[in-house]
Amino acid sequence: MTAATAALTDTFREVMASVCTPVSVVTVMVDGRPHGTTVSAFASLSLRPPMVLVSLDAGSDLLAMARETERFGVKILGSDQSPLAMGFARKGSTKFDGVPWTVRHGLPRIGRAPGWLACDVQTFVNGGDHVVLLGSVVDAEVADGMPL
């Protein structure tokens, strides 16, 4: 990487860090075990049909699991759930330890948050060092609360 590319990367990271986006936890279920990771690259894509997109690191374990199951859940975190966001941002297989969750539509659903979606993957789109999952929404739930 050249010095100019490194400088652009650092500046781009700083610019994007100031953009407000909903903080969410993307989840999958594999062999009866829940898995998840914190993402901020999540957006509505389409209303008809209902679709969203999420972006996962191309090398992430969760991406490999989503490729296997072709399904994912999205939990939009509430303004008081910053510790949950930090917990799911770390590496490891114990992210769900001590976190209340249930199964809904065959996916792990973390409790208490302003929104939840269950999605079937329509396609995976390569984008640099990430992969964008385009998901058709098959179930949704909304609750009171401000997003994180």
TORMIZA-238640 format. One record per atom (N, C-alpha, C): residue number from 1; residue in one letter; z, x, y; atom name. Coordinates in Angstrom, 3 decimals. Each point is the difference from the previous one (the first is absolute). Layout:
  pagu  pado         z         x         y  vonu
   NUM     a         Z         X         Y    CA
...
//
This chain:
  pagu  pado         z         x         y  vonu
     1     m     0.000     0.850    -1.169     N
     1     m     0.000    -0.850     1.169    CA
     1     m     0.000     0.898     1.235     C
     2     t    -0.877    -0.298     0.923     N
     2     t    -0.064     0.797     1.227    CA
     2     t     1.139    -0.386     0.929     C
     3     a     0.243     0.846     0.989     N
     3     a     1.050    -0.274     0.972    CA
     3     a    -0.309    -1.282     0.773     C
     4     a    -1.269    -0.225     0.315     N
     4     a    -0.388    -1.206     0.734    CA
     4     a     0.230    -1.248    -0.857     C
     5     t    -0.328     0.089    -1.284     N
     5     t     0.210    -1.138    -0.898    CA
     5     t     1.488    -0.277    -0.164     C
     6     a     0.797     1.042    -0.141     N
     6     a     1.445    -0.162    -0.129    CA
     6     a     0.589    -0.631     1.260     C
     7     a    -0.459     0.422     1.166     N
     7     a     0.491    -0.565     1.263    CA
     7     a    -0.385    -1.475     0.108     C
     8     l    -1.232    -0.329    -0.378     N
     8     l    -0.440    -1.395     0.036    CA
     8     l     0.825    -0.845    -0.966     C
     9     t     0.257     0.526    -1.189     N
     9     t     0.809    -0.714    -0.995    CA
     9     t     1.396    -0.273     0.543     C
    10     d     0.617     0.998     0.613     N
    10     d     1.343    -0.174     0.563    CA
    10     d    -0.002    -1.030     1.126     C
    11     t    -0.989     0.076     0.891     N
    11     t    -0.087    -0.953     1.105    CA
    11     t    -0.273    -1.404    -0.514     C
    12     f    -0.890    -0.130    -0.979     N
    12     f    -0.298    -1.310    -0.597    CA
    12     f     1.267    -0.603    -0.605     C
    13     r     0.765     0.804    -0.741     N
    13     r     1.250    -0.470    -0.602    CA
    13     r     0.944    -0.500     1.088     C
    14     e     0.103     0.736     1.112     N
    14     e     0.882    -0.392     1.098    CA
    14     e    -0.466    -1.307     0.649     C
    15     v    -1.299    -0.137     0.232     N
    15     v    -0.535    -1.236     0.574    CA
    15     v     0.305    -1.180    -0.910     C
    16     m    -0.282     0.132    -1.292     N
    16     m     0.183    -1.109    -0.932    CA
    16     m     1.475    -0.334    -0.223     C
    17     a     0.890     0.968     0.192     N
    17     a     1.432    -0.260    -0.156    CA
    17     a     0.508    -0.956     1.078     C
    18     s    -0.736    -0.116     1.099     N
    18     s     0.426    -0.889     1.080    CA
    18     s    -0.595    -1.408    -0.124     C
    19     v    -0.831    -0.222    -0.998     N
    19     v    -0.613    -1.311    -0.201    CA
    19     v     0.950    -0.881    -0.813     C
    20     c     0.292    -1.180     0.521     N
    20     c     0.891    -0.922    -0.709    CA
    20     c    -0.758    -0.675    -1.146     C
    21     t     0.534     0.141    -1.183     N
    21     t    -0.556    -0.663    -1.177    CA
    21     t     1.155    -0.539    -0.820     C
    22     p    -0.243    -1.049    -0.777     N
    22     p     1.092    -0.497    -0.844    CA
    22     p     0.311     1.004    -1.102     C
    23     v     1.287     0.231    -0.202     N
    23     v     0.417     0.880    -1.085    CA
    23     v     0.201    -0.868    -1.238     C
    24     s    -0.630     0.403    -1.081     N
    24     s     0.002    -0.803    -1.221    CA
    24     s     0.284     0.878    -1.206     C
    25     v     0.401    -0.649    -1.074     N
    25     v     0.139     0.674    -1.283    CA
    25     v    -1.038    -0.611    -0.930     C
    26     v    -0.863     0.855    -0.539     N
    26     v    -0.996    -0.441    -0.977    CA
    26     v     0.603     0.221    -1.376     C
    27     t    -0.115    -1.018    -0.860     N
    27     t     0.623     0.063    -1.318    CA
    27     t    -1.003    -0.296    -1.100     C
    28     v     0.296     0.527    -1.185     N
    28     v    -0.738    -0.322    -1.223    CA
    28     v     1.016    -0.099    -1.133     C
    29     m    -0.409    -0.636    -1.067     N
    29     m     0.838    -0.109    -1.203    CA
    29     m    -0.778     0.626    -1.148     C
    30     v     0.617     0.982    -0.647     N
    30     v    -0.622     0.661    -1.151    CA
    30     v     1.014     0.050    -1.130     C
    31     d    -0.369    -0.541    -1.142     N
    31     d     0.871    -0.015    -1.178    CA
    31     d     1.384    -0.576     0.308     C
    32     g     0.026    -1.056     0.803     N
    32     g     1.253    -0.668     0.314    CA
    32     g     0.878     0.714     1.012     C
    33     r    -0.496     1.095     0.584     N
    33     r     0.768     0.762     0.986    CA
    33     r    -0.654    -0.105     1.369     C
    34     p     0.818    -0.219     1.043     N
    34     p    -0.541    -0.071     1.353    CA
    34     p    -0.222     1.386     0.596     C
    35     h    -1.024     0.114     0.797     N
    35     h    -0.311     1.236     0.714    CA
    35     h    -0.416    -0.393     1.410     C
    36     g     0.265     0.857     0.974     N
    36     g    -0.377    -0.331     1.365    CA
    36     g     0.016     1.193     0.919     C
    37     t    -0.646    -0.169     1.156     N
    37     t    -0.013     1.028     1.031    CA
    37     t    -0.149    -0.652     1.363     C
    38     t     0.555     0.648     1.007     N
    38     t    -0.108    -0.471     1.371    CA
    38     t    -1.372     0.346     0.554     C
    39     v    -0.612    -0.961     0.691     N
    39     v    -1.283     0.238     0.670    CA
    39     v     0.059    -0.587     1.403     C
    40     s    -0.742     0.612     0.898     N
    40     s    -0.181    -0.591     1.323    CA
    40     s    -1.464    -0.344     0.221     C
    41     a    -0.862     0.453    -0.903     N
    41     a    -1.429    -0.330     0.085    CA
    41     a    -0.250    -1.255    -0.827     C
    42     f     0.274    -1.136     0.634     N
    42     f    -0.130    -1.313    -0.625    CA
    42     f    -0.530    -0.942     1.065     C
    43     a    -0.979    -0.844    -0.356     N
    43     a    -0.559    -0.922     0.988    CA
    43     a    -0.632    -1.198    -0.679     C
    44     s    -0.082    -1.068     0.763     N
    44     s    -0.761    -1.164    -0.421    CA
    44     s    -1.475     0.373     0.051     C
    45     l    -0.766    -0.449    -0.971     N
    45     l    -1.430     0.299    -0.035    CA
    45     l    -0.838    -1.256     0.190     C
    46     s     0.385    -1.088    -0.656     N
    46     s    -0.821    -1.211     0.019    CA
    46     s     0.895    -1.228    -0.158     C
    47     l    -0.406    -1.093     0.640     N
    47     l     0.709    -1.260    -0.163    CA
    47     l    -0.654    -0.861    -1.076     C
    48     r    -1.318     0.062    -0.080     N
    48     r    -0.759    -0.791    -0.983    CA
    48     r    -0.924     0.918    -0.777     C
    49     p     0.381     0.465    -1.160     N
    49     p     1.262    -0.250    -0.697    CA
    49     p     1.103     0.892     0.558     C
    50     p     1.267    -0.355    -0.267     N
    50     p     1.107     0.833     0.483    CA
    50     p    -0.043     1.380    -0.668     C
    51     m    -0.099     1.047     0.826     N
    51     m    -0.046     1.370    -0.505    CA
    51     m     0.769     0.922     0.937     C
    52     v     0.553     1.060    -0.586     N
    52     v     0.670     1.053     0.758    CA
    52     v    -0.522     1.348    -0.462     C
    53     l     0.358     1.023     0.773     N
    53     l    -0.289     1.362    -0.441    CA
    53     l     1.249     0.840     0.153     C
    54     v     0.185     0.906    -0.936     N
    54     v     1.067     0.992     0.075    CA
    54     v    -0.616     1.353    -0.321     C
    55     s     0.597     1.032     0.554     N
    55     s    -0.495     1.347    -0.212    CA
    55     s     1.074     0.821    -0.698     C
    56     l    -0.387     0.640    -1.097     N
    56     l     0.916     0.847    -0.768    CA
    56     l    -0.566     1.408    -0.103     C
    57     d     0.877     0.977    -0.012     N
    57     d    -0.399     1.392    -0.179    CA
    57     d    -0.793     0.140    -1.293     C
    58     a    -1.109     0.706     0.054     N
    58     a    -0.879     0.135    -1.159    CA
    58     a     0.699     0.618    -1.211     C
    59     g     1.062     0.751     0.222     N
    59     g     0.713     0.628    -1.107    CA
    59     g     1.267    -0.723    -0.410     C
    60     s     0.234    -1.173     0.547     N
    60     s     1.273    -0.674    -0.269    CA
    60     s     0.050    -0.618    -1.394     C
    61     d     1.204     0.020    -0.554     N
    61     d     0.228    -0.643    -1.293    CA
    61     d    -0.246    -1.498     0.098     C
    62     l     0.387    -0.602     1.129     N
    62     l    -0.167    -1.445     0.151    CA
    62     l    -1.475    -0.385    -0.015     C
    63     l    -0.853     0.820     0.588     N
    63     l    -1.439    -0.273    -0.038    CA
    63     l    -0.497     0.007    -1.437     C
    64     a     0.420     0.971    -0.780     N
    64     a    -0.410     0.053    -1.409    CA
    64     a     0.443    -1.262    -0.737     C
    65     m     1.206    -0.472     0.295     N
    65     m     0.495    -1.226    -0.644    CA
    65     m    -0.776    -1.228     0.473     C
    66     a    -0.335    -0.047     1.273     N
    66     a    -0.789    -1.130     0.524    CA
    66     a    -1.392     0.000    -0.608     C
    67     r    -0.557     1.171    -0.236     N
    67     r    -1.312     0.071    -0.678    CA
    67     r     0.117    -0.570    -1.413     C
    68     e     1.112     0.288    -0.657     N
    68     e     0.225    -0.470    -1.366    CA
    68     e     0.197    -1.517    -0.053     C
    69     t     0.818    -0.530     0.893     N
    69     t     0.347    -1.426    -0.055    CA
    69     t    -0.949    -0.889     0.794     C
    70     e    -0.677     0.595     0.992     N
    70     e    -0.890    -0.726     0.910    CA
    70     e     0.716    -1.134     0.727     C
    71     r     1.299     0.214     0.274     N
    71     r     0.818    -0.966     0.732    CA
    71     r     0.997     0.758     0.840     C
    72     f     0.439    -0.619     1.087     N
    72     f     1.078     0.582     0.795    CA
    72     f     0.672    -1.086     0.829     C
    73     g     1.257     0.254     0.337     N
    73     g     0.743    -0.867     0.897    CA
    73     g     0.231     0.723     1.307     C
    74     v     0.168    -0.776     1.068     N
    74     v     0.310     0.568     1.305    CA
    74     v     1.211    -0.729     0.551     C
    75     k     1.044     0.750     0.311     N
    75     k     1.198    -0.548     0.605    CA
    75     k     0.059     0.497     1.433     C
    76     i    -0.173    -0.908     0.960     N
    76     i     0.106     0.367     1.403    CA
    76     i     1.483     0.065     0.328     C
    77     l     0.463     1.188     0.389     N
    77     l     1.425     0.209     0.208    CA
    77     l     0.476    -0.577     1.327     C
    78     g     1.264    -0.430     0.015     N
    78     g     0.617    -0.538     1.199    CA
    78     g     0.546     1.091     0.898     C
    79     s     0.276    -0.361     1.254     N
    79     s     0.450     0.970     0.996    CA
    79     s     1.311     0.679    -0.386     C
    80     d     0.762    -0.613    -0.893     N
    80     d     1.273     0.590    -0.436    CA
    80     d    -0.124     0.770    -1.319     C
    81     q    -1.224     0.242    -0.463     N
    81     q    -0.199     0.616    -1.308    CA
    81     q    -0.536     1.425     0.056     C
    82     s     0.314     0.706     1.072     N
    82     s    -0.423     1.391     0.123    CA
    82     s     0.495     0.871    -1.159     C
    83     p     1.263    -0.152    -0.459     N
    83     p     0.445     0.808    -1.146    CA
    83     p    -0.845    -0.250    -1.261     C
    84     l    -0.446    -1.239    -0.182     N
    84     l    -0.853    -0.314    -1.145    CA
    84     l    -1.348     0.715     0.129     C
    85     a    -0.547     0.007     1.206     N
    85     a    -1.263     0.703     0.245    CA
    85     a     0.148     1.483    -0.319     C
    86     m     1.099     0.595     0.430     N
    86     m     0.231     1.426    -0.251    CA
    86     m     0.187     0.266    -1.488     C
    87     g     0.694    -0.889    -0.689     N
    87     g     0.232     0.173    -1.433    CA
    87     g    -1.285    -0.039    -0.805     C
    88     f    -0.913    -0.884     0.375     N
    88     f    -1.262    -0.098    -0.728    CA
    88     f    -1.026     1.038     0.449     C
    89     a     0.284     0.701     1.089     N
    89     a    -0.902     1.053     0.471    CA
    89     a     0.196     1.304    -0.773     C
    90     r     1.106     0.136    -0.712     N
    90     r     0.273     1.241    -0.727    CA
    90     r    -0.700    -0.003    -1.366     C
    91     k    -0.078     1.153    -0.588     N
    91     k    -0.578     0.147    -1.342    CA
    91     k     1.045    -0.355    -1.050     C
    92     g    -0.453    -0.350    -1.193     N
    92     g     0.920    -0.223    -1.096    CA
    92     g    -0.125    -1.379    -0.618     C
    93     s     0.657    -0.146    -1.136     N
    93     s    -0.100    -1.242    -0.773    CA
    93     s     1.217    -0.901     0.151     C
    94     t     0.915     0.338     0.912     N
    94     t     1.233    -0.779     0.145    CA
    94     t     0.028    -0.823     1.292     C
    95     k    -1.142    -0.241     0.588     N
    95     k    -0.057    -0.695     1.286    CA
    95     k     0.588    -1.405    -0.064     C
    96     f    -0.104    -0.662    -1.136     N
    96     f     0.505    -1.365    -0.133    CA
    96     f     1.486    -0.058    -0.366     C
    97     d     0.615     1.152    -0.265     N
    97     d     1.430     0.013    -0.339    CA
    97     d     0.812    -0.589     1.145     C
    98     g     0.779    -1.041    -0.297     N
    98     g     0.837    -0.636     1.002    CA
    98     g    -0.719    -0.945     0.942     C
    99     v    -1.298    -0.191    -0.209     N
    99     v    -0.790    -0.890     0.860    CA
    99     v    -0.209    -1.324    -0.727     C
   100     p     0.433    -1.118     0.602     N
   100     p    -0.213    -1.296    -0.648    CA
   100     p    -1.493    -0.350    -0.033     C
   101     w    -0.464    -0.353    -1.178     N
   101     w    -1.402    -0.383    -0.133    CA
   101     w    -0.138    -1.009    -1.130     C
   102     t    -1.095    -0.744     0.054     N
   102     t    -0.344    -0.956    -1.038    CA
   102     t    -1.473     0.197    -0.332     C
   103     v    -0.443    -0.703    -1.026     N
   103     v    -1.430     0.015    -0.340    CA
   103     v    -0.599    -1.297     0.496     C
   104     r    -1.055     0.123     0.761     N
   104     r    -0.734    -1.169     0.463    CA
   104     r    -1.478     0.305    -0.159     C
   105     h    -0.690    -0.891    -0.634     N
   105     h    -1.431     0.151    -0.271    CA
   105     h    -0.270     1.304    -0.753     C
   106     g     0.964     0.394    -0.846     N
   106     g    -0.164     1.203    -0.817    CA
   106     g     0.197     1.306     0.737     C
   107     l     0.529    -0.064     1.226     N
   107     l     0.190     1.196     0.824    CA
   107     l     1.440     0.082     0.490     C
   108     p     0.495     1.217     0.245     N
   108     p     1.348     0.138     0.549    CA
   108     p     0.030    -0.543     1.431     C
   109     r     0.950    -0.878     0.266     N
   109     r     0.173    -0.571     1.334    CA
   109     r     1.388     0.376     0.492     C
   110     i     0.035     0.852     1.017     N
   110     i     1.258     0.418     0.597    CA
   110     i     0.502    -1.146     0.870     C
   111     g     1.287    -0.309    -0.104     N
   111     g     0.568    -1.132     0.730    CA
   111     g     0.110     0.216     1.494     C
   112     r     0.246    -1.111     0.712     N
   112     r     0.301    -0.002     1.418    CA
   112     r    -0.960     0.769     0.885     C
   113     a    -1.081    -0.612     0.366     N
   113     a    -0.913     0.603     0.966    CA
   113     a    -0.908    -1.079     0.576     C
   114     p    -0.602     0.273     1.156     N
   114     p    -0.823    -1.009     0.657    CA
   114     p    -1.249    -0.440    -0.756     C
   115     g    -0.518     0.824    -0.886     N
   115     g    -1.209    -0.406    -0.708    CA
   115     g    -0.191     0.716    -1.311     C
   116     w    -0.684    -0.677    -0.900     N
   116     w    -0.320     0.574    -1.303    CA
   116     w    -1.360    -0.527    -0.447     C
   117     l    -0.808     0.891    -0.597     N
   117     l    -1.321    -0.361    -0.509    CA
   117     l    -0.189     0.564    -1.400     C
   118     a    -0.673    -0.754    -0.852     N
   118     a    -0.452     0.506    -1.290    CA
   118     a    -1.525     0.072     0.074     C
   119     c    -0.553     1.114    -0.453     N
   119     c    -1.438     0.220     0.157    CA
   119     c    -0.642     0.514    -1.283     C
   120     d    -1.221    -0.418    -0.221     N
   120     d    -0.863     0.573    -1.024    CA
   120     d    -0.958     0.951     0.699     C
   121     v    -0.142     1.215    -0.517     N
   121     v    -0.887     0.985     0.613    CA
   121     v    -1.453    -0.435    -0.197     C
   122     q    -0.740    -0.038     1.096     N
   122     q    -1.434    -0.282    -0.059    CA
   122     q    -0.804     1.288    -0.104     C
   123     t     0.463     1.026     0.722     N
   123     t    -0.685     1.283    -0.055    CA
   123     t     0.888     1.101     0.567     C
   124     f    -0.321     1.220    -0.360     N
   124     f     0.649     1.200     0.519    CA
   124     f    -1.049     0.742     0.831     C
   125     v     0.354     0.376     1.215     N
   125     v    -0.940     0.684     0.894    CA
   125     v     0.576     1.362     0.362     C
   126     n    -0.718     1.068    -0.336     N
   126     n     0.441     1.347     0.344    CA
   126     n    -0.127     0.208     1.500     C
   127     g     1.025     0.611     0.586     N
   127     g    -0.011     0.299     1.432    CA
   127     g     0.784     1.261     0.280     C
   128     g    -0.652     1.143    -0.045     N
   128     g     0.687     1.264     0.247    CA
   128     g     1.035     0.267    -1.070     C
   129     d     1.243     0.247     0.419     N
   129     d     1.050     0.310    -0.968    CA
   129     d     0.753    -1.254    -0.455     C
   130     h    -0.524    -1.171     0.340     N
   130     h     0.594    -1.270    -0.410    CA
   130     h    -1.033    -0.893    -0.683     C
   131     v     0.494    -1.036    -0.650     N
   131     v    -0.853    -1.018    -0.607    CA
   131     v     0.458    -1.346     0.543     C
   132     v    -0.947    -0.794     0.465     N
   132     v     0.305    -1.323     0.527    CA
   132     v    -0.187    -1.014    -1.116     C
   133     l     1.030    -0.805    -0.220     N
   133     l    -0.076    -1.075    -0.987    CA
   133     l    -0.300    -1.290     0.754     C
   134     l    -1.082    -0.664    -0.371     N
   134     l    -0.311    -1.312     0.553    CA
   134     l     0.522    -1.012    -1.002     C
   135     g     0.917    -0.849     0.454     N
   135     g     0.648    -0.923    -0.912    CA
   135     g    -0.191    -1.453     0.384     C
   136     s    -0.300    -0.832    -0.991     N
   136     s    -0.044    -1.448     0.182    CA
   136     s     1.405    -0.536    -0.166     C
   137     v     0.472    -0.754     0.981     N
   137     v     1.350    -0.554    -0.036    CA
   137     v     0.013    -1.192    -0.953     C
   138     v     0.896     0.064    -1.001     N
   138     v     0.107    -1.077    -0.989    CA
   138     v     1.314    -0.764     0.116     C
   139     d     0.947     0.540     0.788     N
   139     d     1.269    -0.671     0.236    CA
   139     d     0.576     0.579     1.286     C
   140     a     0.739    -0.830     0.742     N
   140     a     0.575     0.456     1.259    CA
   140     a     1.290    -0.762     0.282     C
   141     e     0.868     0.651     0.750     N
   141     e     1.260    -0.615     0.405    CA
   141     e     0.366     0.535     1.378     C
   142     v     0.495    -0.882     0.855     N
   142     v     0.419     0.402     1.342    CA
   142     v     1.449    -0.446     0.202     C
   143     a     0.740     0.796     0.772     N
   143     a     1.397    -0.320     0.308    CA
   143     a     0.256     0.371     1.461     C
   144     d     1.093    -0.480     0.549     N
   144     d     0.368     0.341     1.364    CA
   144     d     0.369     1.473     0.089     C
   145     g    -0.242     0.570     1.150     N
   145     g     0.393     1.381     0.236    CA
   145     g    -1.094     0.782     0.690     C
   146     m     0.413     0.989     0.754     N
   146     m    -0.923     0.889     0.691    CA
   146     m    -0.398     1.142    -0.924     C
   147     p    -1.276     0.384     0.011     N
   147     p    -0.422     1.115    -0.850    CA
   147     p     0.485     1.344     0.538     C
   148     l     0.111     0.955    -0.894     N
   148     l     0.391     1.366     0.334    CA
   148     l    -1.197     0.703     0.635     C
//
